């Protein structure tokens, strides 16, 4: 199980990657020393709440998104795995057909209307 510092480090790296920002850019934008930031992303230290809020605002997320584990564990059935594999192997036309079906199902709330 990951500790708080490790979770924070993991989440900072995740949001940096999602926002295509490097440590130098982030530190400059937030006015944070690079060696302090390095300690956060290497799980050596944990940022103060004001710095967590600063990062959350920068990324447009909640503080909880930075401090809580975002790992969601679930398993797929064999049938679900098979469907995913077939979709991956499908050509573009078939994928578009599946996408249209999924939009249709989503539009009607996933209920059988028949």
N, C-alpha and C positions, 0 to 999 in steps of 0.2 A: 504494500500500500504506500502510495506517495504521501509525503509530508506536505505541509503548507507551502514551504519554500519551493519544493519541486513542482507542485501544482501551479504556483504563480509563474515560475520560470517557463514551464511548458506552455501556459496560456499566453504569456507575453510573446514568445516565439511564434505561436500560432497566429496571433493577430498582426504581428509584424509581417509574416509571410502573406497573409490574406490581403494586407494593405500595401504590399510591395514597398516596404520602408525598411531601411537598414538602421543599425544602432546609432550611427553618427547623425543621421537625419532626425531620428526620434529624440535623441539627447538635445540636439540643437533646438528643435521645436518646443521641447518641454523645459529647457533650461536645467537639465540634469547632467551631472558630471559623468563622463563615460566610464570611469572606474567604478563608480557607485552602481551604474546601470549594469555593468558587466557582472558585478556581484549578484544582482537580482536574477539575471538570465542564466547564471551558473549555479543558482540555488545556494549561494553562500550566505546571503542576507535576504531579509524580507522588507519591502518598502513600507514607509509610513502611509497611513490612510490618505493623507493629502496628495501623495505621489500616486497612489492607486487611483484616486479620483481624477487626477490630471491625465493619466494614461487612458482611463475609461472614457473620459470626455474626448480625448484625441481620436480614439478608435470608434467613437460613437456607440459604445456598449455600456452595460451596467457594470458597477464595481464587482458584482457577483460573478460576472462573466470572466473576470480576471482571477478571482480568489477561489472559485469553486471548480472542482473537477468536471470536465465536460465529457468524460468518457462514458459512453452508454454501451453497455454490454447486452447483446441479444444474439440469438442464433437463428439461422434460417433453416427451414425444413428442406428436405431433399428436393421437393417439387419447386420451391422458391429458388433454390440454387440452379435447378435445371432451366427455369424460365429466364433467369439472369444470363446464364450461359448462352441460351438460344438468342436472346436479344443482342448480346455482344457479337455474335456471329452473323446476325442478320445484315442485309444490305440496307442502304439508306432508305429505299422505298418502303421496305417492310418496317423499319424503325419508325418512319413517319406514320404508318398505319397504326402501329401500336400506340404512338403518342396521341393520335386523334381519339382512339378508343379510351385512353386514360383521361383525356380532357372531357370526353362525353360522360364517363363514369363520375368524374369529379364534379361536373356541372350538376348532375342529378343526385349528388350526395352519396354515390356508391350503392344506392338501393335498386333492387329489381322492380321496375315499374310495370311489369307485365302481369 
